[in-house]
Amino acid sequence: MTADRHGQPMTETGDEAAEHLERALDALVFFRPEVVRETSAAVQAAPGSPLAQVFSAYLGLLGTEESDAAEARERFGRFRAGLDRAAATPRELAHVDAASAWLDGDLQGAGRLLGELVVAHPRDLLALAVGHQIDFFTGDAVRLRDRVGGALSAWDEHDPHHGPLLGMYAFGLEESGHYDRSEQIGLAAVEANPRDVWGIHAVVHTYEMQGRFAEGIAYLDARTGDWSGGNYLNVHNWWHYALYAIEAGDTERALAIYDAALHNEESEGLAMELLDASALLWRLLLAGEDETERWSRLADAWAARRDGPFYAFNDVHAVMAYLGAGRTGEAEALVRDRLAWLATPHPGVSNHAMTEEVGVPVCRALIAYAQGRYDQTVDLLLPLRHRLNTYGGSHAQRDAVQKTLLEAAIRAGREDLARTLLSERIGVRPSSPYNWLTRARLAERLGRAAEAAAARDRAGKLTAGGAGS
C-alpha cells in the first residue's frame, strides 16, 4: 500500500498519484494555482483514491463558488456511491465524511470532523489547511488559532511544511487578538518561506488591526515580488495595501490599486475578489467618495453571477455593490430571495443560520444606510456588532460593517453611542487617523471646537509621521 511522506497509508493510491498529491499539498498551502492541475492529475492517475477524490472535493468548496461546489457535490457523490468503506483507513474515512458534510452545507460539522482527525493525525496537512479555512469562513477565531496550535508540537521545525503552518497559526493568533505573538510567528513563517503569502497576509492583518499602516505599507513594499502575483491571494493582499493607503489619506493610490488589481476588465468575477472590491469601495462611500462608474461595473459583475443562497458573507458584499451603483431594487430583490429561502428549514446547512441571523439583517441595514434611514441602520446593526463573526470573514473584512454602524450613529445624532464606539476603536487602534478624524467630526457636531482641533491635529501627525513610527 502506498504511504504519504509521513508514513500514513493511502488506499487505491499508487506512487504516481501520491507524487501528484504531495505537490498539490505544497501548492495548496502556498496558494499556488498548480494545485488544481496536480489534484486533477492525482484523480486521473488513481480515480479510486479516497484522498485524491477528497482533495478535489475540497478544492470545489474553498473558493465559496456555488457552481464549483455543485459540480464537486455531483462528482464526489458518484465516488462515494462506489466507495468500499471497509477497505479505506479511518483517516481516509474521516476526510470522506468531512468533505461530505461540507458539500451538504454543514461547515461547522466538517470543521469538527477535521478537528477530531487532527487529534489522531496532527501531521495531516490537508486536514489542517482545510480546517483552517473552514474556521475562517465561519469566523471562529478560537478554532482558527487552536486547530493549528494544537498540532504544531507534533511537527519537526525542519519539516518543509512547518513554515506554512506557522503562517496559519499567526493568522489565528491575530484574529484572536494576540497581536505581538502573531507578528512574531508570522515574521518567522515568512523568513522560512519568503513566498508564503498566507504568512505575509497574517503579518499584514496584525498591522491592520493595530492601525500601523506605515509599517504595513513598508512591509508589503519590501517584498512585492513575493506576494503581488502568481498566487490565489494576490488580490486580497492588494486589498490590504489599499486599506493602508486609505488610512494614510491616499485615496488616489487606493483607487489605482482597485483598478489595477481588484476589479477591471480582465477580472474573472470570482466571489473572493468581488467581495474585496465591494469592501474597498464601501469604505470610500462611507467617506463620501463618489465612485459611481466603478460601482456600476462591479454591480454588473455581481449580477452576472446569479448567486443563490450559498454564503451570506458574499451576499452582503453583493448588496454593497448594488447600493453603491444606486440599484436599490436589486439589493432589495436579493433580500427577498433570501427570505423566501429561509421560509423553508434547511437542517444542517450552516448558511441558513448565517443568513437568517446576520446576513439578512446586515443587508437590510446597508439598504437603510443608503436610503438615509440612519436610525434604522443603527437599530439593525447594534445587536449584531459583537457577533458579526458568525457569518464569516476576518475582523478587517467585517470592519466595513462596523464603520457603517459608527457612521450611521453619527448621522442619526446618537452621539453617546458614537462616542462609545469611537472610544472602543481608539483604545485598540490609537494610531489610526480615521479614528481621530471621526472623533473630530463628532466633537464638531457637539460644538466642542478645542476637542475637534486636538483630534484633527493628532490625525494629521499620525498621517504625516506614519502610525507606529
C-alpha angles and dihedrals in degrees: 000000000000117000133198121241091273091056096254113145120244115199121216088008120120128198094269094054091044090056091050091049092051091052090045091054091051091049091047096056092045093044093237117161094230087079087087094051094046094047092049090050090052092052091047092049093046112016091172094055111117092204094049091049092045092050090052091050092051091052089055089058106038095077094056087232112151095207093049090050091051092052091047091049091054094046094046092045090059091049093047092051090061098038117122098215091188090063096049125085121248089250092054092047091051089055091047091052093046093050090047092052093051093045087053090054100259104127095165092049091051090049092051093050092050090048091055090047092054092053088063096032108030092169094058097119095186092055092048096047096045093042089051091056092047089054088052093048090051095043092237102155096177094054090041086061103035101041090068096029091058092055101042096086089062092059127087108233088226093058108115090234096050089088097058089046087058088052090054091046091050091056091050090050091051094049088050092053099253093130101162093047091044092053091048094050094041093052089050091052092052092045088056092047116014091196094053094125093182089054090049087048091054092053090047090053090051092055091044093054091052096044091244093145097153092054090047092053092047091048093052093042091053092059105026093138091057099057112014100084146008097048140081093247101054095097092050093049089049086054089056089050089052091051089055090050092053091050089051090053094249102130091159091060091047091053092047088056090047092054095043101041116005104050132355141126092290096052114120096219095243115167095233090056097041092053090055089051092050093046092053097047091045090059088053090048090054088053091053097256116151110220098158097148094049091046091051093054091045093049089052089054092051092046092051090060094063090203121194125208097300108124123007093206089064091046092058092054092048088054090051089056094048092049094046088054091049091247097133092157092064092048091051091046090055090052092049090051092052092047090053089051091049091055088076118062116244105193113206095008107126094200091064093068092037091055097041099043102035115358100061096039091051092048090051090049091052091050090050090050093051089051094049095251093134098161090057090048089055093046091052098044102037095073090048103046096096095045104039086113090075091078093053141250132093133292089257093052094046091049089085087068093043089053089050089057092049094047091047091051091054094046092046090055093243093141098165091057092044090051090051093049092047093048089055092050095047091049091059099033109027090159095060114112089199091061093051095043089052090049088053091052091051092048090051091053088053093048095247099140098170093050091047092050092049092050092049090049090051091050092048093052092048092050094047096043100035123246114278094017 
